[in-house]
């Protein structure tokens, strides 16, 4: 489609004489083109001059504007060093003229206009840098090795609008110039640096100097590290050290848009990758809101832009409801969550808003409205700049100026003013509440019983900094109001005090509370009800990020999805220690989610146990390949079919509490291999023993993010005396010929959770066969009776509330269910399934089975609640009012006394049934 047929709008000639002059320059132009040229020249003296100077070039270029731009860009790399200044100035005039006409006529949308301007800037910087570096090489100041396009290891980063492909019509370009010091001999460092500094200064002069024929781009190098005292070109190592040690939030925001625009692309990409942890924090970073707000206020103070909206002289970029507000809003939201969600790391404003809406951080209609305003603001900005090629975003100060701008926009003055006013105010309304939310009410005064506690808060580590104290002071009224609404306010305050005392730092967390007031109620609920969860939260406050993430209250995904999610996270990380830290952080978040869902009555004790088990299995299954891969780096891949991890005990049964450890065993099949094949090969037995120890360490070692799980390997063949990893052949021989009855009981809850699929299937088939064969054993019941007696002698209940230990209690019922499974050859691994199998077989009376199920359910409810609430079994009388209410809710009881009575009755009933069944012949 031709340029003429794509024109959809026209500026109105403000200066009719200048417009007529433009028509006369192009006598052969058709009426549509003539109207566009007249309107353009009649509104812009600058464009009128460009039309006069470039008349011969622009007329054919309008026939195929995209091809004309492509041809112009293709010619730039051929410019010699002595032709750079004049050649680039001419190219700039032509790009400026053609993009202006395509913009004014509606032929190109804003995004194309800004991208064409950016593409030209990239080409100009690239050719200038490479030519100047080549000149330094020719002078012997730099080595001559490498691809000339790599500019000898120099890298130019495009920042700001250039980095995002959003250059405006009369924009300056923000650049950071670096060089890769690793390419050079350290003894040559200072000479090399001096050469690159000369290149940068000459490049800036060629691009920025205003001469006959204009200029190329005003070039700004002030975004480099500590620009007031550093040279214009820095080594990458110097820049990295700066950002790692003293980089500020505004610099993080700047690097959202950063990209390599010239020089050594590979080195530049590596540098940006090293800055990724600096830009994108691993936790939600709500502290960035205050930083961005402070930045906005400083800009307004510096420019004198405070006060109500007055269109005359209003700054469309920096003023109220301006372009910068939309950009800050977008980038700050990206900084908050982009560390956790890579989909938010978009460099353009449009893509950033779309990603934020898609991830649920802002409503879709807000994203649409803001970008619509952004496009309009940018078009106004372009018209202001096109008038006299001035870098301005300021609206006219008089009626004549508004008349010219309205004509340029193709509007009448009244319509333009109404549009400007409404759009600016809407941007302000949509963004101001995010940066400067309404101050909270003063809230209730601290009651007398809480004054001593509150008085010591400022001595806590979380409140060491002035900034933390400032933010905390703003959220304290809301916290105190929520605490005083608790069933037992003093208890809630005491637990909140312990939570606050355990926090290592406060700025990030307090900023999170300030930006998300609903979290304050959640914290109070946790402190008032579940001290163990509050302690977990104190040690790992980053888990609160998940609450804000959007999917916190969705349906439980199941262990397959969890395993795949964590495995994908770990696959994207090269460093082993970082993999283990990531696994802990991820597991902590999901562990916290389960606890909150249980606290809020979204799941019951039974589902809570299943979810804890799913999480543990997913963590082990995803971490195991990472452990094996790290071990293989030194000692080679696992011989044969490798190792299979077998879950035993509660994990095997698929039901854990908040504090459960993991019973695991390792079975391997080397398929005859005597050793591994690697840099440091190991004998097969030693290989798998050390690999198993590496897995135990990976799961249980204490790190900055805590540990994953305590691991217990005592259920392996021969217990503590046996090797930590058992060959498949030895495992089979042991189970068939040496294992005691208690070990066959443990086998009833064995379940392969990770490893070679065929190996896992073979182990499961063998397990089933063993259980079938051992069900005929004549001493099963007497062995179990002896075992019960020994357990009773060694372990006694800690209190009447001990749901686990003692005759007729949970552990006793589990042991009996395993006995049933062994006796009837049942392959089910869970307590309910095993008891049901006994009823189906006829060995267990149906009424007895139901009674045991009911007793086990009650014990599980109490055990799950106590472990969740206190982290250990305890007397209900020592727990808070909120904790007591949770146990009453779970057990369906009205009074604490009725729970205790039911526990006693269930214990007596279950013990009687088990006693009777174990004396059967």
PyMOL commands that set and color helices and strands:
alter all, ss='L'
color gray80, all
select helices_A, chain A and resi 3-6+16-25+31-43+45-53+55-76+81-104+110-138+148-153+160-163+181-183+186-208+236-246+249-254+265-274+276-279+287-303+323-337+342-344+349-358+364-388+399-409+413-435+448-455+457-459+461-463+466-484+489-502+507-515+518-529+531-539+541-548+559-571+576-599+605-635+649-653+684-700+719-721+728-737+741-747+757-774+780-794+810-824+831-841+846-870+876-878+881-891+896-917
alter helices_A, ss='H'
color red, helices_A
select strands_A, chain A and resi 154-158+173-179+219-220+233-235+259-263+642-648+662-669+711-712+725-727+751-754
alter strands_A, ss='S'
color yellow, strands_A
deselect
rebuild
show_as cartoon
